[in-house]
Amino acid sequence: MAEKSSKSTDEAAKQRIITHMNNDHQDSLIRYLQYYAQLSSYFARGAHLADISFNDLTILSSNGTPHAIPIKPAMTSWSEARPRVVAMDGEAVAGLGASDITVKKYKPPYGFMAVNFVACALSWISFCRRANFEPGSIFYDVLLKNIPSFANFCRTIQPVVLGVMVVVHTAETMWIAKSRLERHTVRMFSQVWWMWILSCYVEGVGSMIRFDECVREEKAKKDGMKH
């Protein structure tokens, strides 16, 4: 009877760990797959802890493939799980050159950045095609009808402006994805990831400024919990 009770207690402890890791520490699971299993952020993005033993963690990647991540040295009781997974995450963070600060939210533009966002969005809308600067288009008839020389100037430079915008904003979007979203374990293709990506493509640098603000806010929260 005592042995049966012990097994039941162990199973309950094991399930609590699995549930806790999946609900609150998916960022750590993603880093485990990236560092210990050498997976890309794409295949690690849907990391899910399927099982845990004293010897290893079984984590499913985004395509459902199980990966056994060894726990070294092996645990002797479930009470060792928390410090062990924390230490493993610390090793993964260091090995990946990542940050232990995870950003889980999107911060919308405010103040001058909101003005800049609107200006950039209007630029994308107006310069997306040359016809917007020609008579008959809503954009021309409403805003440019009385300044035809300016409309003709915009029509002339439209291909160059659009080309520069595409090149510059694509580069900025690739930069925020690598230097910030991946570094701070923003899960690829999640809603938050897409909001930062699309925001950066529209406005550029402003999104990076706000992302860095989110990092500082999360760091302050984490530091506050230590005291």
CYANA upper distance limits for C-alpha pairs under 8 A (distance plus 0.5 A):
  1 MET  CA      5 SER  CA      6.73
  2 ALA  CA      6 SER  CA      6.66
  3 GLU  CA      7 LYS  CA      6.79
  4 LYS  CA      8 SER  CA      6.74
  5 SER  CA      9 THR  CA      6.68
  6 SER  CA     10 ASP  CA      6.66
  7 LYS  CA     11 GLU  CA      6.63
  8 SER  CA     12 ALA  CA      6.71
  9 THR  CA     13 ALA  CA      6.70
 10 ASP  CA     14 LYS  CA      6.60
 10 ASP  CA     78 TRP  CA      8.00
 11 GLU  CA     15 GLN  CA      6.67
 12 ALA  CA     16 ARG  CA      6.71
 13 ALA  CA     17 ILE  CA      6.87
 13 ALA  CA     78 TRP  CA      7.35
 14 LYS  CA     18 ILE  CA      6.85
 14 LYS  CA     52 ILE  CA      7.49
 14 LYS  CA     53 SER  CA      8.49
 14 LYS  CA     78 TRP  CA      7.69
 15 GLN  CA     19 THR  CA      6.55
 16 ARG  CA     20 HIS  CA      6.46
 17 ILE  CA     21 MET  CA      6.56
 17 ILE  CA     81 ALA  CA      8.42
 18 ILE  CA     22 ASN  CA      6.70
 18 ILE  CA     49 LEU  CA      6.69
 18 ILE  CA     50 ALA  CA      7.77
 18 ILE  CA     51 ASP  CA      7.36
 18 ILE  CA     52 ILE  CA      7.70
 19 THR  CA     23 ASN  CA      6.48
 20 HIS  CA     24 ASP  CA      6.17
 20 HIS  CA     25 HIS  CA      7.60
 21 MET  CA     25 HIS  CA      5.19
 21 MET  CA     26 GLN  CA      6.77
 21 MET  CA     29 LEU  CA      8.14
 21 MET  CA     49 LEU  CA      7.60
 22 ASN  CA     26 GLN  CA      5.87
 22 ASN  CA     29 LEU  CA      8.46
 22 ASN  CA     48 HIS  CA      6.60
 22 ASN  CA     49 LEU  CA      6.66
 25 HIS  CA     29 LEU  CA      7.19
 26 GLN  CA     30 ILE  CA      6.65
 26 GLN  CA     47 ALA  CA      7.12
 26 GLN  CA     48 HIS  CA      7.65
 27 ASP  CA     31 ARG  CA      6.87
 27 ASP  CA    102 THR  CA      7.62
 27 ASP  CA    185 THR  CA      6.45
 27 ASP  CA    186 VAL  CA      8.37
 27 ASP  CA    187 ARG  CA      8.20
 28 SER  CA     32 TYR  CA      6.68
 28 SER  CA     89 ASP  CA      6.41
 29 LEU  CA     33 LEU  CA      6.93
 29 LEU  CA     47 ALA  CA      6.25
 29 LEU  CA     48 HIS  CA      7.44
 29 LEU  CA     49 LEU  CA      7.69
 29 LEU  CA     59 ILE  CA      7.89
 30 ILE  CA     34 GLN  CA      6.77
 30 ILE  CA     41 SER  CA      8.11
 30 ILE  CA     44 ALA  CA      5.73
 30 ILE  CA     45 ARG  CA      6.58
 30 ILE  CA     46 GLY  CA      7.90
 30 ILE  CA     47 ALA  CA      5.85
 30 ILE  CA    185 THR  CA      8.16
 31 ARG  CA     35 TYR  CA      6.40
 31 ARG  CA     44 ALA  CA      8.23
 31 ARG  CA     89 ASP  CA      7.58
 31 ARG  CA     92 ALA  CA      6.56
 31 ARG  CA     93 VAL  CA      7.57
 31 ARG  CA     96 LEU  CA      8.47
 31 ARG  CA    185 THR  CA      8.25
 32 TYR  CA     36 TYR  CA      5.93
 32 TYR  CA     37 ALA  CA      7.48
 32 TYR  CA     69 ILE  CA      8.10
 32 TYR  CA     88 MET  CA      8.21
 32 TYR  CA     89 ASP  CA      7.35
 32 TYR  CA     92 ALA  CA      6.79
 33 LEU  CA     37 ALA  CA      5.26
 33 LEU  CA     38 GLN  CA      6.77
 33 LEU  CA     39 LEU  CA      6.19
 33 LEU  CA     44 ALA  CA      6.28
 33 LEU  CA     47 ALA  CA      7.94
 33 LEU  CA     59 ILE  CA      8.11
 33 LEU  CA     61 SER  CA      7.98
 33 LEU  CA     67 HIS  CA      8.23
 34 GLN  CA     38 GLN  CA      5.30
 34 GLN  CA     39 LEU  CA      5.01
 34 GLN  CA     40 SER  CA      6.38
 34 GLN  CA     41 SER  CA      7.07
 34 GLN  CA     44 ALA  CA      6.82
 34 GLN  CA     96 LEU  CA      8.30
 35 TYR  CA     39 LEU  CA      7.72
 35 TYR  CA     92 ALA  CA      5.99
 35 TYR  CA     95 GLY  CA      7.31
 35 TYR  CA     96 LEU  CA      6.88
 36 TYR  CA     69 ILE  CA      7.10
 36 TYR  CA     92 ALA  CA      7.90
 37 ALA  CA     67 HIS  CA      7.49
 37 ALA  CA     69 ILE  CA      7.70
 39 LEU  CA     43 PHE  CA      6.63
 39 LEU  CA     44 ALA  CA      6.56
 40 SER  CA     44 ALA  CA      6.60
 41 SER  CA     45 ARG  CA      6.18
 41 SER  CA    182 GLU  CA      7.89
 41 SER  CA    187 ARG  CA      8.48
 41 SER  CA    188 MET  CA      7.44
 42 TYR  CA     62 SER  CA      8.28
 42 TYR  CA    188 MET  CA      6.93
 43 PHE  CA     61 SER  CA      6.38
 43 PHE  CA     62 SER  CA      5.67
 43 PHE  CA     63 ASN  CA      7.45
 44 ALA  CA     61 SER  CA      5.83
 44 ALA  CA     62 SER  CA      6.45
 45 ARG  CA     61 SER  CA      7.85
 45 ARG  CA     62 SER  CA      6.64
 45 ARG  CA    187 ARG  CA      5.89
 45 ARG  CA    188 MET  CA      6.21
 46 GLY  CA     60 LEU  CA      8.31
 46 GLY  CA     61 SER  CA      6.42
 46 GLY  CA     62 SER  CA      4.92
 46 GLY  CA    187 ARG  CA      8.26
 47 ALA  CA     59 ILE  CA      6.92
 47 ALA  CA     60 LEU  CA      6.12
 47 ALA  CA     61 SER  CA      5.43
 47 ALA  CA     62 SER  CA      6.62
 48 HIS  CA     59 ILE  CA      5.97
 48 HIS  CA     60 LEU  CA      5.62
 48 HIS  CA     61 SER  CA      7.32
 49 LEU  CA     57 LEU  CA      7.70
 49 LEU  CA     58 THR  CA      6.56
 49 LEU  CA     59 ILE  CA      4.95
 49 LEU  CA     60 LEU  CA      6.82
 50 ALA  CA     57 LEU  CA      8.45
 50 ALA  CA     58 THR  CA      6.09
 50 ALA  CA     59 ILE  CA      6.07
 50 ALA  CA     60 LEU  CA      6.99
 51 ASP  CA     57 LEU  CA      6.59
 51 ASP  CA     58 THR  CA      5.51
 51 ASP  CA     59 ILE  CA      7.62
 52 ILE  CA     56 ASP  CA      6.48
 52 ILE  CA     57 LEU  CA      5.05
 52 ILE  CA     58 THR  CA      6.53
 53 SER  CA     57 LEU  CA      6.99
 54 PHE  CA     71 ILE  CA      7.73
 54 PHE  CA     74 ALA  CA      6.01
 54 PHE  CA     75 MET  CA      5.16
 54 PHE  CA     76 THR  CA      6.94
 54 PHE  CA     77 SER  CA      7.66
 54 PHE  CA     78 TRP  CA      8.06
 55 ASN  CA     70 PRO  CA      6.48
 55 ASN  CA     71 ILE  CA      5.70
 55 ASN  CA     72 LYS  CA      7.87
 55 ASN  CA     73 PRO  CA      8.31
 55 ASN  CA     74 ALA  CA      5.29
 55 ASN  CA     75 MET  CA      7.04
 56 ASP  CA     68 ALA  CA      6.65
 56 ASP  CA     69 ILE  CA      5.81
 56 ASP  CA     70 PRO  CA      4.72
 56 ASP  CA     71 ILE  CA      5.32
 56 ASP  CA     74 ALA  CA      8.17
 57 LEU  CA     67 HIS  CA      8.42
 57 LEU  CA     68 ALA  CA      6.10
 57 LEU  CA     69 ILE  CA      5.51
 57 LEU  CA     70 PRO  CA      6.96
 57 LEU  CA     71 ILE  CA      7.65
 58 THR  CA     66 PRO  CA      6.67
 58 THR  CA     67 HIS  CA      6.01
 58 THR  CA     68 ALA  CA      5.08
 58 THR  CA     69 ILE  CA      6.82
 59 ILE  CA     66 PRO  CA      6.02
 59 ILE  CA     67 HIS  CA      5.73
 59 ILE  CA     68 ALA  CA      7.01
 59 ILE  CA     69 ILE  CA      7.98
 60 LEU  CA     64 GLY  CA      5.73
 60 LEU  CA     65 THR  CA      5.84
 60 LEU  CA     66 PRO  CA      4.88
 60 LEU  CA     67 HIS  CA      6.65
 61 SER  CA     65 THR  CA      5.91
 61 SER  CA     66 PRO  CA      6.98
 61 SER  CA     67 HIS  CA      7.89
 71 ILE  CA     75 MET  CA      7.85
 71 ILE  CA     84 ARG  CA      8.27
 75 MET  CA     80 GLU  CA      6.76
 75 MET  CA     81 ALA  CA      7.83
 76 THR  CA     80 GLU  CA      7.87
 77 SER  CA     81 ALA  CA      8.16
 80 GLU  CA     84 ARG  CA      6.62
 81 ALA  CA     85 VAL  CA      6.56
 82 ARG  CA     86 VAL  CA      6.65
 83 PRO  CA     87 ALA  CA      6.59
 84 ARG  CA     88 MET  CA      6.70
 85 VAL  CA     89 ASP  CA      6.58
 86 VAL  CA     90 GLY  CA      6.71
 87 ALA  CA     91 GLU  CA      6.79
 88 MET  CA     92 ALA  CA      6.70
 89 ASP  CA     93 VAL  CA      6.55
 90 GLY  CA     94 ALA  CA      6.76
 90 GLY  CA    100 ASP  CA      8.14
 91 GLU  CA     95 GLY  CA      6.52
 92 ALA  CA     96 LEU  CA      6.44
 93 VAL  CA     97 GLY  CA      6.46
 93 VAL  CA     98 ALA  CA      5.45
 93 VAL  CA     99 SER  CA      6.54
 93 VAL  CA    100 ASP  CA      6.88
 94 ALA  CA     98 ALA  CA      6.99
 94 ALA  CA     99 SER  CA      8.47
 97 GLY  CA    183 ARG  CA      7.98
 98 ALA  CA    182 GLU  CA      8.27
 98 ALA  CA    183 ARG  CA      5.12
 98 ALA  CA    184 HIS  CA      7.04
 98 ALA  CA    185 THR  CA      8.43
 99 SER  CA    183 ARG  CA      6.31
 99 SER  CA    184 HIS  CA      6.00
 99 SER  CA    185 THR  CA      8.43
100 ASP  CA    184 HIS  CA      7.61
101 ILE  CA    184 HIS  CA      6.42
101 ILE  CA    215 VAL  CA      7.22
101 ILE  CA    218 GLU  CA      7.14
101 ILE  CA    219 LYS  CA      6.90
102 THR  CA    184 HIS  CA      5.29
102 THR  CA    185 THR  CA      6.17
102 THR  CA    186 VAL  CA      7.33
102 THR  CA    215 VAL  CA      8.15
102 THR  CA    218 GLU  CA      8.11
103 VAL  CA    181 LEU  CA      8.49
103 VAL  CA    184 HIS  CA      6.50
103 VAL  CA    185 THR  CA      7.57
103 VAL  CA    186 VAL  CA      6.61
103 VAL  CA    214 CYS  CA      7.28
103 VAL  CA    215 VAL  CA      6.99
103 VAL  CA    218 GLU  CA      7.76
104 LYS  CA    186 VAL  CA      7.08
104 LYS  CA    192 VAL  CA      7.40
105 LYS  CA    192 VAL  CA      6.44
105 LYS  CA    214 CYS  CA      8.47
106 TYR  CA    192 VAL  CA      6.27
106 TYR  CA    195 MET  CA      7.13
106 TYR  CA    196 TRP  CA      7.05
106 TYR  CA    211 PHE  CA      8.31
107 LYS  CA    210 ARG  CA      6.92
107 LYS  CA    211 PHE  CA      7.71
107 LYS  CA    214 CYS  CA      7.89
108 PRO  CA    210 ARG  CA      8.42
109 PRO  CA    113 MET  CA      5.76
109 PRO  CA    114 ALA  CA      5.08
109 PRO  CA    117 PHE  CA      7.53
109 PRO  CA    206 GLY  CA      8.20
109 PRO  CA    207 SER  CA      8.09
109 PRO  CA    210 ARG  CA      8.17
110 TYR  CA    114 ALA  CA      5.13
110 TYR  CA    115 VAL  CA      8.37
111 GLY  CA    115 VAL  CA      7.30
112 PHE  CA    116 ASN  CA      6.68
113 MET  CA    117 PHE  CA      6.50
113 MET  CA    206 GLY  CA      6.55
114 ALA  CA    118 VAL  CA      6.79
115 VAL  CA    119 ALA  CA      6.70
116 ASN  CA    120 CYS  CA      6.56
116 ASN  CA    203 GLU  CA      7.45
116 ASN  CA    206 GLY  CA      8.47
117 PHE  CA    121 ALA  CA      6.55
117 PHE  CA    202 VAL  CA      7.52
117 PHE  CA    203 GLU  CA      5.70
117 PHE  CA    206 GLY  CA      8.48
118 VAL  CA    122 LEU  CA      6.60
119 ALA  CA    123 SER  CA      6.70
120 CYS  CA    124 TRP  CA      6.79
120 CYS  CA    202 VAL  CA      6.69
120 CYS  CA    203 GLU  CA      6.11
121 ALA  CA    125 ILE  CA      6.76
121 ALA  CA    202 VAL  CA      6.56
121 ALA  CA    203 GLU  CA      7.83
122 LEU  CA    126 SER  CA      6.46
123 SER  CA    127 PHE  CA      6.30
124 TRP  CA    128 CYS  CA      6.15
124 TRP  CA    162 LEU  CA      8.19
124 TRP  CA    202 VAL  CA      8.11
126 SER  CA    132 ASN  CA      6.72
126 SER  CA    133 PHE  CA      8.49
126 SER  CA    139 PHE  CA      7.88
127 PHE  CA    132 ASN  CA      7.83
127 PHE  CA    158 GLN  CA      6.20
127 PHE  CA    159 PRO  CA      8.43
127 PHE  CA    161 VAL  CA      7.68
127 PHE  CA    162 LEU  CA      6.52
128 CYS  CA    158 GLN  CA      8.39
128 CYS  CA    162 LEU  CA      6.98
129 ARG  CA    158 GLN  CA      7.74
129 ARG  CA    159 PRO  CA      8.49
130 ARG  CA    134 GLU  CA      7.89
130 ARG  CA    155 ARG  CA      5.99
130 ARG  CA    158 GLN  CA      6.45
130 ARG  CA    159 PRO  CA      7.94
131 ALA  CA    137 SER  CA      7.34
131 ALA  CA    155 ARG  CA      8.15
132 ASN  CA    137 SER  CA      6.03
132 ASN  CA    138 ILE  CA      7.93
132 ASN  CA    139 PHE  CA      6.21
132 ASN  CA    140 TYR  CA      6.64
132 ASN  CA    155 ARG  CA      8.40
133 PHE  CA    137 SER  CA      7.69
133 PHE  CA    139 PHE  CA      7.51
133 PHE  CA    140 TYR  CA      5.88
133 PHE  CA    144 LEU  CA      8.08
133 PHE  CA    151 ALA  CA      5.84
133 PHE  CA    152 ASN  CA      7.28
133 PHE  CA    154 CYS  CA      7.21
133 PHE  CA    155 ARG  CA      5.88
134 GLU  CA    140 TYR  CA      6.57
134 GLU  CA    151 ALA  CA      7.81
134 GLU  CA    152 ASN  CA      8.19
134 GLU  CA    155 ARG  CA      7.93
135 PRO  CA    140 TYR  CA      6.34
135 PRO  CA    141 ASP  CA      6.92
135 PRO  CA    145 LYS  CA      7.99
136 GLY  CA    140 TYR  CA      7.37
136 GLY  CA    141 ASP  CA      6.88
137 SER  CA    141 ASP  CA      6.58
138 ILE  CA    142 VAL  CA      6.39
139 PHE  CA    143 LEU  CA      6.37
139 PHE  CA    144 LEU  CA      7.58
140 TYR  CA    144 LEU  CA      5.12
140 TYR  CA    145 LYS  CA      6.14
140 TYR  CA    151 ALA  CA      7.92
141 ASP  CA    145 LYS  CA      5.54
144 LEU  CA    148 PRO  CA      6.79
144 LEU  CA    150 PHE  CA      8.08
144 LEU  CA    151 ALA  CA      6.47
145 LYS  CA    151 ALA  CA      8.49
147 ILE  CA    151 ALA  CA      6.92
148 PRO  CA    152 ASN  CA      6.54
149 SER  CA    153 PHE  CA      6.73
150 PHE  CA    154 CYS  CA      6.71
151 ALA  CA    155 ARG  CA      6.62
152 ASN  CA    156 THR  CA      6.67
153 PHE  CA    157 ILE  CA      6.93
154 CYS  CA    158 GLN  CA      6.25
157 ILE  CA    161 VAL  CA      6.59
158 GLN  CA    162 LEU  CA      6.48
159 PRO  CA    163 GLY  CA      6.51
160 VAL  CA    164 VAL  CA      6.64
161 VAL  CA    165 MET  CA      6.63
162 LEU  CA    166 VAL  CA      6.63
163 GLY  CA    167 VAL  CA      6.75
164 VAL  CA    168 VAL  CA      6.47
165 MET  CA    169 HIS  CA      6.27
166 VAL  CA    170 THR  CA      6.29
167 VAL  CA    171 ALA  CA      6.71
168 VAL  CA    172 GLU  CA      6.75
169 HIS  CA    173 THR  CA      6.51
169 HIS  CA    200 CYS  CA      7.77
169 HIS  CA    201 TYR  CA      5.70
169 HIS  CA    202 VAL  CA      7.75
169 HIS  CA    203 GLU  CA      8.31
169 HIS  CA    204 GLY  CA      6.46
170 THR  CA    174 MET  CA      6.69
170 THR  CA    201 TYR  CA      6.94
171 ALA  CA    175 TRP  CA      6.65
172 GLU  CA    176 ILE  CA      6.74
172 GLU  CA    200 CYS  CA      7.45
172 GLU  CA    201 TYR  CA      7.72
172 GLU  CA    204 GLY  CA      6.56
172 GLU  CA    205 VAL  CA      7.82
173 THR  CA    177 ALA  CA      6.68
173 THR  CA    197 ILE  CA      6.59
173 THR  CA    200 CYS  CA      6.09
173 THR  CA    201 TYR  CA      6.13
173 THR  CA    204 GLY  CA      7.79
174 MET  CA    178 LYS  CA      6.81
175 TRP  CA    179 SER  CA      6.22
175 TRP  CA    180 ARG  CA      8.23
176 ILE  CA    180 ARG  CA      5.65
176 ILE  CA    181 LEU  CA      6.77
176 ILE  CA    197 ILE  CA      8.15
176 ILE  CA    200 CYS  CA      8.12
176 ILE  CA    208 MET  CA      7.18
177 ALA  CA    181 LEU  CA      5.32
177 ALA  CA    182 GLU  CA      6.52
177 ALA  CA    197 ILE  CA      7.62
178 LYS  CA    182 GLU  CA      5.80
178 LYS  CA    183 ARG  CA      7.30
179 SER  CA    183 ARG  CA      6.43
180 ARG  CA    184 HIS  CA      6.39
180 ARG  CA    211 PHE  CA      8.24
181 LEU  CA    185 THR  CA      6.53
181 LEU  CA    186 VAL  CA      5.49
181 LEU  CA    187 ARG  CA      8.33
181 LEU  CA    193 TRP  CA      7.68
182 GLU  CA    186 VAL  CA      6.50
182 GLU  CA    187 ARG  CA      8.21
182 GLU  CA    188 MET  CA      8.38
186 VAL  CA    190 SER  CA      8.29
186 VAL  CA    192 VAL  CA      7.82
186 VAL  CA    193 TRP  CA      6.52
187 ARG  CA    192 VAL  CA      8.39
187 ARG  CA    193 TRP  CA      6.88
188 MET  CA    193 TRP  CA      6.38
189 PHE  CA    193 TRP  CA      6.18
189 PHE  CA    194 TRP  CA      6.50
190 SER  CA    194 TRP  CA      6.78
191 GLN  CA    195 MET  CA      6.75
192 VAL  CA    196 TRP  CA      6.90
193 TRP  CA    197 ILE  CA      6.66
194 TRP  CA    198 LEU  CA      6.43
195 MET  CA    199 SER  CA      6.38
196 TRP  CA    200 CYS  CA      6.52
196 TRP  CA    207 SER  CA      7.44
197 ILE  CA    201 TYR  CA      6.73
198 LEU  CA    202 VAL  CA      6.79
199 SER  CA    203 GLU  CA      6.59
199 SER  CA    204 GLY  CA      7.91
199 SER  CA    207 SER  CA      6.81
200 CYS  CA    204 GLY  CA      5.00
200 CYS  CA    205 VAL  CA      7.43
200 CYS  CA    206 GLY  CA      7.93
200 CYS  CA    207 SER  CA      5.81
200 CYS  CA    208 MET  CA      7.89
203 GLU  CA    207 SER  CA      7.37
204 GLY  CA    208 MET  CA      7.93
205 VAL  CA    209 ILE  CA      6.98
206 GLY  CA    210 ARG  CA      6.95
207 SER  CA    211 PHE  CA      6.61
208 MET  CA    212 ASP  CA      6.66
209 ILE  CA    213 GLU  CA      6.89
210 ARG  CA    214 CYS  CA      6.85
211 PHE  CA    215 VAL  CA      6.90
212 ASP  CA    216 ARG  CA      6.83
213 GLU  CA    217 GLU  CA      6.69
214 CYS  CA    218 GLU  CA      6.64
215 VAL  CA    219 LYS  CA      6.57
216 ARG  CA    220 ALA  CA      6.62
217 GLU  CA    221 LYS  CA      6.84
218 GLU  CA    222 LYS  CA      6.67
219 LYS  CA    223 ASP  CA      6.54
220 ALA  CA    224 GLY  CA      6.50
221 LYS  CA    225 MET  CA      6.85
222 LYS  CA    226 LYS  CA      7.26
223 ASP  CA    227 HIS  CA      7.61
